[in-house]
Amino acid sequence: MKVLIQYIQTGVYKDHPWEASSVRLKGQLHAVTPSYAAQLIEQSKAQLHTDQTDSIVIID
């Protein structure tokens, strides 16, 4: 399961230690694990993306 986030800070990110790092741009949407989403949100690098009814977007 992954959740959709929107980056609020351009930078180099990777969801898992074994993955290659990727450049993500401010405003870009990306599906990440819930734990990584929580880290990025806590660090003010991303925000949780919600749909029109303010529900969390979950990707299987």
Secondary structure, 3 states (H helix, E strand, C coil): CEEEEEECCCEEECCCCCCCCEEECCCCEEEECHHHHHHHHHCCCEEECECCCCCECEEC
